[in-house]
Amino acid sequence: MFKFIVAGGGSASVSIVNNLIKSGRVQPSQILVIEPSLVNYYQPGFTMIGGRVLGDAESIKKNSMHIIENKTANMFPFSVPILQKEVVSFNPDQNSLSVSGGESLQYENLIVSMGIHLDFEAVPGLKQALDDEKSTVGSIYRLPYAFKTNKIIENFKGGNAVFCMPPLPIKCPGAPQKIMHLAIDNFKAAGVTDFKVHYYMAQPAIFSVPKYAKKLKEIAEGKGINLNFEHTISRVEHEKKIAYFKNKDGEIAVPYDMLHVPPPQRGVNALKNSTLVDKTGFVEVNKETLRHTRYNNIWALGDCANTPIPKTLAAALSQSQVLTHNLFQALDKKDINAKYEGYTACPIFVGNNKLMMCEFKYGLVPHETFSYKQDVPNGFFYWAKKWLFPRVYMQFVKRNWWFGRTMFFKPKF
Ligand SMILES: Cc1cc2nc3c(=O)[nH]c(=O)nc-3n(C[C@H](O)[C@H](O)[C@H](O)COP(=O)(O)OP(=O)(O)OC[C@H]3O[C@@H](n4cnc5c(N)ncnc54)[C@H](O)[C@@H]3O)c2cc1C
């Protein structure tokens, strides 16, 4: 019997476990983290790998991996036990779950932070294309494919560069267009002139928040990018270098010289068949308190929660502060009074060493930290994204020195 089981040991888990321990109210031996991976990733860095912000693949492997990955054990307080297994099923009525190997574990409180499933197989031909080293199909959504994307962009000699955006939900919905702008910068820097960039989106707009969408559309049109709304990638034939997209009239074939595909995404398998999720496959929580709507001793945060807002690390870090407070309030039989307002952030590389810092909350309402003009890209945000944020994640979050939107200041509820 554990006082707290944390299912999943990714970014959200690092934040919440460190919060619990640094509160002084929880001993490491009272927590169990269940995480199959020995490596913890700063996933926003994958965009900087693919887009060559951190240089070519060889120099990144030599010089920059310390800001992209760390051992899972190094991200958690020393002596917090980490069980290197997968959660396979949940039995919330018995306060238990089972892990790979068949063992059943009991908890008093369960925190679910199991991320989102990257469904590369959902697009016929995509996985084969990505796994074929000779193909010019990349994806920044998984580390080896991000390195492949880096090389594809480096070797691009011109022609059709095709980028796409799958249906929501996906993590960091800004990333599919960040890589497009970074690719264009690289093409120009390499003196490639004879190219055309195409962006195929499943959505009717380039971004979900109108304030940012307006500017992002202007920027894309200013670069001559061919924008195609309501087009969803349906299959890839990489031997022929053709991607297919479905629109309201049927399917179109798009020849490409390079193709970037973020995978469709859905709830992770272990959660899918449990009673913890809603019909979309994500853990059903109160969107403000982050407590499960039906099980009082279950909480969720990060990409696996059904909070109706884009899934980002920025969101997970802010959720973590609310969840910690509310969990202790519940244990003390006090009011669950902290509210997560839906804060999320999408720092979008728009080219020329500039970045648009999109910050918003529930209702897709801008919720900006720095100025009301955050739809104007600037070099300071680019610097922060490239140099500061990876170090914030790798060094500050695990020391409990960073609290999401309030940065170095612990929010008061
Ligand atoms: C290319 C890319 C760019 C991004 N850019 C940004 C950005 O600029 N800004 C930003 O804020 N966010 C960005 N994100 C999103 C951000 O990385 C995620 O939102 C964040 O990692 C969510 O944390 P999480 O803990 O919910 O999920 P994860 O960090 O993915 O962790 C989930 C963990 O659960 C584990 N798990 C899965 N199944 C099981 C199981 N059955 N049992 C036990 N454990 C399991 C996994 O191994 C994993 O370690 C980006 C993501 C990507 C991929």
The ligand as an ORCA input file, in Angstrom:
! r2SCAN-3c Opt
* xyz 0 1
  C       7.826     18.096    -30.791
  C       7.236     18.604    -29.509
  C       7.297     19.961    -29.230
  C       6.775     20.469    -28.057
  N       6.890     21.790    -27.801
  C       6.432     22.293    -26.637
  C       6.643     23.660    -26.306
  O       7.254     24.410    -27.051
  N       6.152     24.123    -25.125
  C       5.496     23.292    -24.251
  O       5.084     23.767    -23.190
  N       5.258     21.982    -24.543
  C       5.732     21.465    -25.704
  N       5.551     20.124    -25.999
  C       4.623     19.313    -25.196
  C       5.217     18.769    -23.892
  O       6.424     18.131    -24.130
  C       4.209     17.825    -23.280
  O       2.974     18.480    -23.167
  C       4.688     17.363    -21.887
  O       5.799     16.546    -22.036
  C       3.566     16.657    -21.154
  O       4.048     16.001    -20.010
  P       3.354     14.612    -19.553
  O       4.068     14.210    -18.334
  O       1.900     14.761    -19.542
  O       3.698     13.609    -20.747
  P       5.118     12.970    -21.059
  O       6.206     13.925    -20.710
  O       5.037     12.465    -22.444
  O       5.213     11.764    -20.022
  C       4.319     10.683    -20.036
  C       5.049      9.510    -19.398
  O       4.125      8.439    -19.188
  C       4.817      7.234    -19.439
  N       3.851      6.181    -19.746
  C       3.144      5.978    -20.880
  N       2.406      4.869    -20.776
  C       2.642      4.376    -19.534
  C       2.176      3.234    -18.823
  N       1.321      2.370    -19.382
  N       2.618      3.033    -17.564
  C       3.484      3.910    -16.971
  N       3.977      4.985    -17.605
  C       3.549      5.212    -18.865
  C       5.716      7.559    -20.627
  O       6.804      6.648    -20.712
  C       6.154      8.970    -20.308
  O       7.390      9.027    -19.631
  C       6.129     19.585    -27.151
  C       6.070     18.214    -27.428
  C       6.633     17.719    -28.580
  C       6.595     16.255    -28.858
*
